[in-house]
Each structure stands twice: as structure tokens, then as C-alpha cells.
Amino acid sequence: MNIVVLYGTESGNSELIAQDLSDKINADGQSAEVFDLQDFEPESITPESFYIVVCSTHGDGELPNTAQDFFEKFSTFEGDLTGVRYAMFGLGDSFYEETYSQGSEHIDRRFTELGAERVGEYGRHDASSWDLPSDVALEWLPAVVAAADA
Ligand SMILES: Cc1cc2nc3c(=O)[nH]c(=O)nc-3n(C[C@H](O)[C@H](O)[C@H](O)COP(=O)(O)O)c2cc1C
């Protein structure tokens, strides 16, 4: 199955994670491609691919810069995403108690509203932890890929 890794970022962490996830998927013999959400259109989402969305949180629980235009289009997108499966990896900082990791959740809710199905655990990286973002994401990945293949 082709895996499309989408990222939304402001300071580059989500992009690095997306690239590392894609490199790992390709090294393991599956096919993955990476897109910045600002270069991606909701119309491109099809049940033939599996989507991994990596997205941070900025402002006051809002989406990062490179996800904002996509989300505006996604909010008014009227397609039916029944049959589409995806996984979410959210970045945030638990220092922001009220809005921790909420940026990615805007995208997650819209996928679900449109009929898509999230598989695997909802992955998270907390910038207040000592964990390296890519280490957390690469640990999270195998169960998600297994769920995608199921
Ligand atoms: C100005 C600013 C606002 C932020 N607001 C939030 C927030 O509301 N909630 C949250 O969980 N994290 C927040 N963060 C933390 C980022 O989500 C975190 O640093 C993340 O790793 C950034 O990833 P990125 O480089 O892909 O944008 C904020 C960071 C900055 C610099």
C-alpha cells in the first residue's frame, strides 16, 4: 500500500519527523512519499493510499503555518472520505496545559467528519519531555503500519 506522509509545521519539527517516518517506511520495503500540507489538496485524498498526518500546534491550540490554508480548504471540502484510512501524530508542549497538542486534532476531527477512519494509537510528542521527536514517532510507527496493512 502506498503511504502518504503529510506534515504541517511552523519551526520544522513535524517536517523532520515526516521525513524520518518516510525514510523508515521506504527502507522497510514499502512505499512512502512526503508532502507539506501547503502543497497538498483535499481532492488528492483517496482510499488507495494510507495517510499519516504529522502536525504541530501553535498560537493558542491552533494549526501551524503550513497547515492553515489546507485546513481552510479541508473545512469546506465536500468529498466523501469513506474508505480512507489514516493515522495521526500530533506535536505540542504540555507547558500549554489547556491547548496541549490540539493543532493536529482539528485535522483529525475533519477527517472523521468526512467519513475517514483513524487507525492505530493517536501518536504524540511533548516538547516538554526529554524524548527526541523522531525517536517517539519511529517507536509509534510499526503498529500503525501493521494496522494500515491489516
Ligand atoms: C509561539 C508558540 C505557540 C505554541 N502553542 C502551543 C499550544 O497552544 N499547544 C501546544 O501543545 N503546543 C504549542 N507550542 C509547541 C509546539 O507545538 C512544539 O514546539 C512543536 O514541537 C513545534 O513543532 P513544529 O516545529 O513542527 O511547528 C507552541 C510553540 C510556540 C513556539
The ligand as a MOL file (V3000), in Angstrom:
LIG
                    3D

  0  0  0     0  0            999 V3000
M  V30 BEGIN CTAB
M  V30 COUNTS 31 33 0 0 0
M  V30 BEGIN ATOM
M  V30 1 C 4.5110 30.5110 19.8250 0
M  V30 2 C 4.2600 29.0470 20.1330 0
M  V30 3 C 2.9700 28.6500 20.4800 0
M  V30 4 C 2.7130 27.3030 20.7920 0
M  V30 5 N 1.4520 26.9390 21.1880 0
M  V30 6 C 1.2220 25.6560 21.5560 0
M  V30 7 C -0.0650 25.2670 22.0500 0
M  V30 8 O -1.0120 26.0470 22.1180 0
M  V30 9 N -0.2320 23.9590 22.4090 0
M  V30 10 C 0.7670 23.0320 22.3280 0
M  V30 11 O 0.5590 21.8750 22.6730 0
M  V30 12 N 1.9950 23.3880 21.8640 0
M  V30 13 C 2.2550 24.6570 21.4790 0
M  V30 14 N 3.5020 25.0100 21.0290 0
M  V30 15 C 4.5810 23.9680 20.9900 0
M  V30 16 C 4.8270 23.4070 19.5910 0
M  V30 17 O 3.7020 22.6860 19.1180 0
M  V30 18 C 6.0440 22.4680 19.6560 0
M  V30 19 O 7.1850 23.2340 19.9390 0
M  V30 20 C 6.2660 21.6680 18.3820 0
M  V30 21 O 7.3370 20.7520 18.5770 0
M  V30 22 C 6.5740 22.5470 17.1780 0
M  V30 23 O 6.5960 21.7400 16.0300 0
M  V30 24 P 6.8620 22.3590 14.5640 0
M  V30 25 O 8.3480 22.7240 14.5550 0
M  V30 26 O 6.5840 21.2490 13.6050 0
M  V30 27 O 5.9830 23.5230 14.3610 0
M  V30 28 C 3.7680 26.3360 20.7190 0
M  V30 29 C 5.0530 26.7490 20.3250 0
M  V30 30 C 5.3040 28.0880 20.0340 0
M  V30 31 C 6.7040 28.4980 19.6450 0
M  V30 END ATOM
M  V30 BEGIN BOND
M  V30 1 1 1 2
M  V30 2 1 2 3
M  V30 3 2 2 30
M  V30 4 2 3 4
M  V30 5 1 4 5
M  V30 6 1 4 28
M  V30 7 2 5 6
M  V30 8 1 6 7
M  V30 9 1 6 13
M  V30 10 2 7 8
M  V30 11 1 7 9
M  V30 12 1 9 10
M  V30 13 2 10 11
M  V30 14 1 10 12
M  V30 15 2 12 13
M  V30 16 1 13 14
M  V30 17 1 14 15
M  V30 18 1 14 28
M  V30 19 1 15 16
M  V30 20 1 16 17
M  V30 21 1 16 18
M  V30 22 1 18 19
M  V30 23 1 18 20
M  V30 24 1 20 21
M  V30 25 1 20 22
M  V30 26 1 22 23
M  V30 27 1 23 24
M  V30 28 2 24 25
M  V30 29 1 24 26
M  V30 30 1 24 27
M  V30 31 2 28 29
M  V30 32 1 29 30
M  V30 33 1 30 31
M  V30 END BOND
M  V30 END CTAB
M  END
